Amino acid sequence: MLHAIDRKRLALLQMKSKQLSERSQKDARIEAQIQDMTEKVRAYEQSKQPPSDKELRATAQDEMKRAGIVQLGIKRHGADTVQPISAS
């Protein structure tokens, strides 16, 4: 959540800098803030671990649900996964 706020803050600072440059003005404080936020966002994105296989599968299933696609299969008692029905 904090990362999303930092990204939004960075975008707003860049917009403010663009507005100032269009008026041929510069603000050293805004430029310094942009630099700090850019480094902070970049550091977070580099430290973030890639999603696990389980997270990737869950994301794919959520996307399929939103698209209205369902998976037919047999869910075994006590199992977390659904055994797909093979097409014969």
N, C-alpha and C positions, 0 to 999 in steps of 0.2 A: 504494500500500500504506500509506504513512504517513497519507494522507488517511482511509483506512478506520479506522486506529487512532485518529486524532483524533476521528472521528465516534463511535466506540465509547466513547472516554474521556468525551466530552461526554454521551453517553446515561447512562453510569454516574454521572457527577457530578450530573446532573439527578435520577436516582433517589435518590442520597444526600441531595440537597437536599429532595426530597419526603418522605423518611423523617424528616428533621429537622423539617420543618414540621408533620408529623403529630404529632410529640412537642412541638410549640410551642417548638422550639429554632431558633437561627440560627447559622450559621458564616460569618463574613465571608471567610475564606480560600476556602471552597468556592464562594461566590458570585463571588469574583474569578476563580477558575479557570474557572467556567462562562462568565463574560463573555469571558475570554481565548480559550477554546476556540471559543466561538460566533463571535468575530471571525475567528479563524484559519480555521475551516471555511467561513465566508461568503466570505472573501477568496479561498480556493482555488476555490470553486465559481464565483465571478465571473470569475476569471482563466482558467478552463478553456475551451478552444476547443470549439465544437460539432463533433460527429463529421463526418468527410468523407463524401461519397457512397459511396466504396468501403467505409468502415467500416460504414455503414448497411446496404449490401447484404450484407456478410459476416455481420452480426448477424442479418439477416432469414433468410439461408440456414441459419445455425446453428439458429435457432428452428424452421425448417421440418424440419431433420434430426431434431431432438429430438421433433417431433410425428409423425415417420414419413412425412413428405411428401417425395416426390422430384420432381425436375424432369427431364422427358424432353427430350432435345435432342441435337444433333450437336456434338461438340467437334472443332474443326478443329485440324490439326497446327500447333503453334507458337502457338496462340491461348490466352489466359487465360480466355476466356469461352465459355459454351456457347450455341450458337444454338438457341433454342427451336423445337420442331416445331410448325408452325401447324396448327390443327384445320381439316380440310377437310370 
